[in-house]
Amino acid sequence: MEMEVYSWLKYIQDICYPRCCPLCGIGTHARDAFCEDCRSSLPFNDHACPRCAIPLPVEAPSGTVCGRCTRKSPSFELTLSPLRYEAPFSHLISELKFRRKLHLVTPLARLMIDCGGPPIPRPDTMIPVPLHPHRLQERGFNQSLELARVLAHHYELELDWRLCRRVRSTPAQSGLSEKERRNNLRAAFEVTGKIAGRHLLLLDDVITTGATVSSLSLALLRAGAARIDVWALARTPHH
């Protein structure tokens, strides 16, 4: 009976208050809230390195590891990033992070759910990439944590944002070269909880060069983590 009532309420809600597409604003009943035209315009990262998610040529066979990861394996085992950080999707990330449009969290997380599938092998804990307290105070929220709340709930994963923290207030990463980003993040993270033998899943909004998730992964492995995987909404292609 309760499920029937819920179904009717959900039906009435969808009819009276259709969700609006995050890009064009028209009403839609799609699960991820994107209308069909806008969804088809999104830059999906369908051909990517399984280790770092860098976009690869369309002709690359499925499962191809990029040359960089072949030369030097990253500190994490795999990376899932279903979209490329390109227009029009990059606009949504900017709107969320810098204009505090938190209503975008659910449709963006839903996109990842629809594109990614359940984590295999199943991790023990999901960890959102932390912001330094100064940056958190300035922004008012951690977009990675907000996305992680939706994803962890959907996949029934433990979510812990207290296992590590950002202890260095580093300059903004945008505009820095890869080497500058690595130097910028040296000793930036500190592990504050017990993680020995655990399989951890890091969650970030965008991976640019991979310097942030690499630095955090190394800190977690040195503290005893058994395995690190990475999820991110979008991956910046190398230009």
MARLUMVEX-547686 format. One record per residue (C-alpha): residue in one letter; x, y, z; residue number from 1. Coordinates in steps of 0.02 Angstrom, whole numbers, plus 50000, padded with zeros to 5 digits. Layout:
+----+-------+-------+-------+-----+
: aa :  east : north :    up :   i :
+----+-------+-------+-------+-----+
:  a :     X :     Y :     Z : NUM :
...
+----+-------+-------+-------+-----+
***
This chain:
+----+-------+-------+-------+-----+
: aa :  east : north :    up :   i :
+----+-------+-------+-------+-----+
:  m : 50000 : 50000 : 50000 :   1 :
:  e : 50141 : 50122 : 50047 :   2 :
:  m : 50230 : 50086 : 49883 :   3 :
:  e : 50069 : 50120 : 49787 :   4 :
:  v : 50046 : 50286 : 49876 :   5 :
:  y : 50228 : 50330 : 49841 :   6 :
:  s : 50209 : 50286 : 49658 :   7 :
:  w : 50056 : 50396 : 49640 :   8 :
:  l : 50140 : 50540 : 49730 :   9 :
:  k : 50293 : 50521 : 49620 :  10 :
:  y : 50182 : 50518 : 49465 :  11 :
:  i : 50090 : 50677 : 49519 :  12 :
:  q : 50256 : 50762 : 49561 :  13 :
:  d : 50328 : 50721 : 49391 :  14 :
:  i : 50174 : 50786 : 49302 :  15 :
:  c : 50157 : 50946 : 49402 :  16 :
:  y : 50340 : 50982 : 49431 :  17 :
:  p : 50445 : 50909 : 49289 :  18 :
:  r : 50631 : 50922 : 49313 :  19 :
:  c : 50721 : 51050 : 49207 :  20 :
:  c : 50867 : 51007 : 49096 :  21 :
:  p : 51025 : 51081 : 49176 :  22 :
:  l : 51086 : 51146 : 49008 :  23 :
:  c : 50935 : 51215 : 48915 :  24 :
:  g : 50807 : 51229 : 49055 :  25 :
:  i : 50662 : 51138 : 48971 :  26 :
:  g : 50557 : 51017 : 49073 :  27 :
:  t : 50605 : 50834 : 49061 :  28 :
:  h : 50561 : 50669 : 49142 :  29 :
:  a : 50729 : 50589 : 49105 :  30 :
:  r : 50813 : 50502 : 49252 :  31 :
:  d : 50968 : 50612 : 49242 :  32 :
:  a : 50863 : 50768 : 49203 :  33 :
:  f : 50953 : 50804 : 49038 :  34 :
:  c : 50840 : 50821 : 48887 :  35 :
:  e : 50878 : 50708 : 48739 :  36 :
:  d : 50959 : 50844 : 48633 :  37 :
:  c : 51072 : 50909 : 48773 :  38 :
:  r : 51121 : 50735 : 48827 :  39 :
:  s : 51176 : 50694 : 48650 :  40 :
:  s : 51285 : 50851 : 48652 :  41 :
:  l : 51383 : 50797 : 48806 :  42 :
:  p : 51566 : 50749 : 48775 :  43 :
:  f : 51563 : 50569 : 48836 :  44 :
:  n : 51733 : 50491 : 48870 :  45 :
:  d : 51694 : 50327 : 48782 :  46 :
:  h : 51874 : 50288 : 48729 :  47 :
:  a : 51989 : 50309 : 48879 :  48 :
:  c : 52138 : 50232 : 48966 :  49 :
:  p : 52072 : 50118 : 49105 :  50 :
:  r : 52213 : 50172 : 49222 :  51 :
:  c : 52203 : 50362 : 49211 :  52 :
:  a : 52046 : 50394 : 49102 :  53 :
:  i : 52140 : 50504 : 48979 :  54 :
:  p : 52039 : 50509 : 48817 :  55 :
:  l : 52112 : 50399 : 48679 :  56 :
:  p : 52085 : 50396 : 48491 :  57 :
:  v : 51921 : 50318 : 48436 :  58 :
:  e : 52015 : 50179 : 48346 :  59 :
:  a : 52104 : 50123 : 48506 :  60 :
:  p : 52045 : 49947 : 48558 :  61 :
:  s : 51945 : 49935 : 48718 :  62 :
:  g : 52057 : 49920 : 48870 :  63 :
:  t : 52207 : 50004 : 48789 :  64 :
:  v : 52324 : 50078 : 48920 :  65 :
:  c : 52398 : 50246 : 48870 :  66 :
:  g : 52584 : 50265 : 48839 :  67 :
:  r : 52612 : 50365 : 48997 :  68 :
:  c : 52533 : 50235 : 49111 :  69 :
:  t : 52629 : 50098 : 49018 :  70 :
:  r : 52794 : 50187 : 49053 :  71 :
:  k : 52751 : 50224 : 49235 :  72 :
:  s : 52602 : 50148 : 49322 :  73 :
:  p : 52502 : 50273 : 49426 :  74 :
:  s : 52479 : 50250 : 49613 :  75 :
:  f : 52296 : 50201 : 49586 :  76 :
:  e : 52230 : 50045 : 49499 :  77 :
:  l : 52093 : 50116 : 49388 :  78 :
:  t : 52003 : 50277 : 49347 :  79 :
:  l : 51823 : 50299 : 49291 :  80 :
:  s : 51782 : 50467 : 49216 :  81 :
:  p : 51630 : 50460 : 49101 :  82 :
:  l : 51647 : 50633 : 49022 :  83 :
:  r : 51781 : 50742 : 48947 :  84 :
:  y : 51804 : 50913 : 49025 :  85 :
:  e : 51745 : 51008 : 48873 :  86 :
:  a : 51599 : 51118 : 48827 :  87 :
:  p : 51456 : 51111 : 48861 :  88 :
:  f : 51489 : 50999 : 49013 :  89 :
:  s : 51630 : 51108 : 49080 :  90 :
:  h : 51503 : 51250 : 49100 :  91 :
:  l : 51402 : 51145 : 49223 :  92 :
:  i : 51555 : 51109 : 49330 :  93 :
:  s : 51596 : 51295 : 49338 :  94 :
:  e : 51416 : 51336 : 49383 :  95 :
:  l : 51421 : 51210 : 49526 :  96 :
:  k : 51591 : 51257 : 49596 :  97 :
:  f : 51598 : 51445 : 49573 :  98 :
:  r : 51416 : 51498 : 49570 :  99 :
:  r : 51357 : 51377 : 49706 : 100 :
:  k : 51220 : 51297 : 49600 : 101 :
:  l : 51201 : 51147 : 49713 : 102 :
:  h : 51043 : 51090 : 49623 : 103 :
:  l : 51163 : 51023 : 49490 : 104 :
:  v : 51238 : 50894 : 49608 : 105 :
:  t : 51102 : 50762 : 49585 : 106 :
:  p : 51090 : 50767 : 49393 : 107 :
:  l : 51281 : 50765 : 49380 : 108 :
:  a : 51294 : 50617 : 49499 : 109 :
:  r : 51152 : 50531 : 49405 : 110 :
:  l : 51251 : 50550 : 49244 : 111 :
:  m : 51396 : 50458 : 49325 : 112 :
:  i : 51283 : 50320 : 49388 : 113 :
:  d : 51205 : 50294 : 49217 : 114 :
:  c : 51374 : 50295 : 49129 : 115 :
:  g : 51482 : 50203 : 49254 : 116 :
:  g : 51391 : 50058 : 49334 : 117 :
:  p : 51434 : 49985 : 49505 : 118 :
:  p : 51615 : 49988 : 49564 : 119 :
:  i : 51705 : 49822 : 49529 : 120 :
:  p : 51789 : 49758 : 49633 : 121 :
:  r : 51685 : 49836 : 49769 : 122 :
:  p : 51785 : 49960 : 49876 : 123 :
:  d : 51772 : 49969 : 50064 : 124 :
:  t : 51756 : 50158 : 50077 : 125 :
:  m : 51726 : 50309 : 49965 : 126 :
:  i : 51832 : 50463 : 50004 : 127 :
:  p : 51795 : 50633 : 49924 : 128 :
:  v : 51953 : 50731 : 49883 : 129 :
:  p : 51965 : 50857 : 50027 : 130 :
:  l : 51979 : 51045 : 50013 : 131 :
:  h : 52092 : 51146 : 50127 : 132 :
:  p : 51989 : 51229 : 50266 : 133 :
:  h : 52027 : 51401 : 50193 : 134 :
:  r : 51962 : 51351 : 50022 : 135 :
:  l : 51812 : 51263 : 50101 : 136 :
:  q : 51769 : 51421 : 50198 : 137 :
:  e : 51788 : 51526 : 50042 : 138 :
:  r : 51679 : 51413 : 49933 : 139 :
:  g : 51557 : 51359 : 50067 : 140 :
:  f : 51551 : 51176 : 50017 : 141 :
:  n : 51658 : 51037 : 49944 : 142 :
:  q : 51584 : 50988 : 49776 : 143 :
:  s : 51669 : 50818 : 49783 : 144 :
:  l : 51588 : 50779 : 49950 : 145 :
:  e : 51416 : 50831 : 49887 : 146 :
:  l : 51434 : 50717 : 49735 : 147 :
:  a : 51501 : 50577 : 49846 : 148 :
:  r : 51346 : 50585 : 49957 : 149 :
:  v : 51234 : 50541 : 49810 : 150 :
:  l : 51349 : 50407 : 49739 : 151 :
:  a : 51387 : 50323 : 49905 : 152 :
:  h : 51203 : 50315 : 49947 : 153 :
:  h : 51159 : 50242 : 49777 : 154 :
:  y : 51293 : 50108 : 49783 : 155 :
:  e : 51275 : 50078 : 49971 : 156 :
:  l : 51458 : 50118 : 50003 : 157 :
:  e : 51532 : 50184 : 50163 : 158 :
:  l : 51571 : 50369 : 50145 : 159 :
:  d : 51708 : 50444 : 50253 : 160 :
:  w : 51772 : 50621 : 50227 : 161 :
:  r : 51871 : 50620 : 50390 : 162 :
:  l : 52001 : 50489 : 50342 : 163 :
:  c : 52115 : 50620 : 50265 : 164 :
:  r : 52132 : 50807 : 50258 : 165 :
:  r : 52219 : 50939 : 50157 : 166 :
:  v : 52352 : 51017 : 50268 : 167 :
:  r : 52434 : 51137 : 50144 : 168 :
:  s : 52340 : 51284 : 50072 : 169 :
:  t : 52409 : 51271 : 49896 : 170 :
:  p : 52385 : 51401 : 49759 : 171 :
:  a : 52248 : 51369 : 49633 : 172 :
:  q : 52294 : 51229 : 49513 : 173 :
:  s : 52219 : 51311 : 49359 : 174 :
:  g : 52350 : 51381 : 49243 : 175 :
:  l : 52492 : 51275 : 49314 : 176 :
:  s : 52593 : 51150 : 49214 : 177 :
:  e : 52592 : 50967 : 49264 : 178 :
:  k : 52761 : 50982 : 49350 : 179 :
:  e : 52705 : 51139 : 49442 : 180 :
:  r : 52547 : 51049 : 49498 : 181 :
:  r : 52649 : 50904 : 49568 : 182 :
:  n : 52764 : 51022 : 49663 : 183 :
:  n : 52613 : 51121 : 49720 : 184 :
:  l : 52536 : 50966 : 49799 : 185 :
:  r : 52691 : 50893 : 49881 : 186 :
:  a : 52646 : 50843 : 50060 : 187 :
:  a : 52476 : 50926 : 50039 : 188 :
:  f : 52376 : 50782 : 50116 : 189 :
:  e : 52379 : 50697 : 50285 : 190 :
:  v : 52294 : 50533 : 50332 : 191 :
:  t : 52199 : 50549 : 50496 : 192 :
:  g : 52111 : 50380 : 50511 : 193 :
:  k : 52149 : 50194 : 50508 : 194 :
:  i : 52153 : 50128 : 50330 : 195 :
:  a : 52272 : 49979 : 50338 : 196 :
:  g : 52222 : 49845 : 50213 : 197 :
:  r : 52072 : 49941 : 50147 : 198 :
:  h : 52017 : 49964 : 49967 : 199 :
:  l : 51977 : 50149 : 49945 : 200 :
:  l : 51883 : 50242 : 49809 : 201 :
:  l : 51931 : 50425 : 49784 : 202 :
:  l : 51797 : 50539 : 49714 : 203 :
:  d : 51837 : 50704 : 49627 : 204 :
:  d : 51742 : 50818 : 49510 : 205 :
:  v : 51875 : 50843 : 49375 : 206 :
:  i : 52045 : 50765 : 49341 : 207 :
:  t : 52160 : 50882 : 49246 : 208 :
:  t : 52335 : 50809 : 49252 : 209 :
:  g : 52303 : 50682 : 49390 : 210 :
:  a : 52421 : 50770 : 49511 : 211 :
:  t : 52291 : 50788 : 49648 : 212 :
:  v : 52229 : 50609 : 49650 : 213 :
:  s : 52408 : 50545 : 49630 : 214 :
:  s : 52468 : 50644 : 49782 : 215 :
:  l : 52320 : 50589 : 49887 : 216 :
:  s : 52337 : 50407 : 49830 : 217 :
:  l : 52521 : 50403 : 49879 : 218 :
:  a : 52480 : 50472 : 50052 : 219 :
:  l : 52347 : 50338 : 50076 : 220 :
:  l : 52458 : 50196 : 50013 : 221 :
:  r : 52599 : 50251 : 50129 : 222 :
:  a : 52474 : 50244 : 50272 : 223 :
:  g : 52435 : 50062 : 50230 : 224 :
:  a : 52291 : 50063 : 50104 : 225 :
:  a : 52286 : 49904 : 50001 : 226 :
:  r : 52213 : 49978 : 49841 : 227 :
:  i : 52157 : 50146 : 49773 : 228 :
:  d : 52031 : 50174 : 49633 : 229 :
:  v : 51977 : 50344 : 49567 : 230 :
:  w : 51812 : 50411 : 49505 : 231 :
:  a : 51785 : 50583 : 49431 : 232 :
:  l : 51646 : 50664 : 49332 : 233 :
:  a : 51761 : 50728 : 49195 : 234 :
:  r : 51938 : 50710 : 49128 : 235 :
:  t : 52034 : 50847 : 49041 : 236 :
:  p : 52109 : 50788 : 48877 : 237 :
:  h : 52293 : 50820 : 48844 : 238 :
:  h : 52314 : 50960 : 48717 : 239 :
+----+-------+-------+-------+-----+
***
